Amino acid sequence: MQILRTPDSQFDGLPEWSFEPHYTTIMTDDETPLRIAHAQLGPVDGEPILLMHGNPSWSYLHRHMMAPLAATGRRVIAVDLVGHGRSDKPASKDDYTLARHVEWMSKWLIAMDLQRTTLFCQDWGGTIGLHLVANFPDRFDRVAISNSGMPLGDRANWFLKLWTNLMGRATRFPWFMFKPGFAKPLTEAAYRAYRAPYPTPAYEKGLAKFPVLIAVTPDNPGVPLNQAAWAKLKTFNKPFITLFGAKDIVARGADGRMQKHIPGAAGQAHERMPTAKHFIQEDEPEWLVERLIRFLEKQA
């Protein structure tokens, strides 16, 4: 497997991003070393809060959440998915499958030896994060999820059908589709920061492949994997809360499905933020942090 690594210079001087990178190297199924990056804040011996982003963003999306969450005395870890941010980027679109994404992040989770973890996840960070919860439930104390879910091949809204069809043959990410995912205007400096990890289209293969992996049709290869994870999640009885953006068109309705079928969701203070779109961490970080801290305190 050929690997691309974004030059460090791409991350120089990014606005509101002063976090030092930390790296963990895992081995792929063909014995290729793969470096996965994360940023962190708070005491190293604190109980972890794991923040998982989606596509095409990276940990920069969580920059406004890290300090107030770390102020609770916990270790806040914002990981970059493989193909994103400072993490390594397999060079071929064919290198990326749902099974591999789950395998890569599972190996990272074990290498980090995270225990008693609070997971906050969104978009693809949600789907992959839910696989981690399903496969390693003893490592997680609670889960908060925004604008994401576990597609089972039986539901597809108009946007996901359009999105997956559009990206079937794409070799790079259509960045004109990015800004509409925000409810509030994104500054040009922040927009450049989101694009910083991808200096040329060669670095965008993972971004281009993710939409194709969404298991919205019965014949998608990810359906059996998601169904197996969903069966395990239906027995997850630790605290589970949904905090969605009411204006998100990507994962609309997924919160209700999780509330109905995941035991730990019963009795939780689920909410939809009226003004937030898909990238809720950028739109309403204070709202999210307030509810996450309340969730942590309730379950302490």
Disulfide bonds with the S-S distance in Angstrom:
none
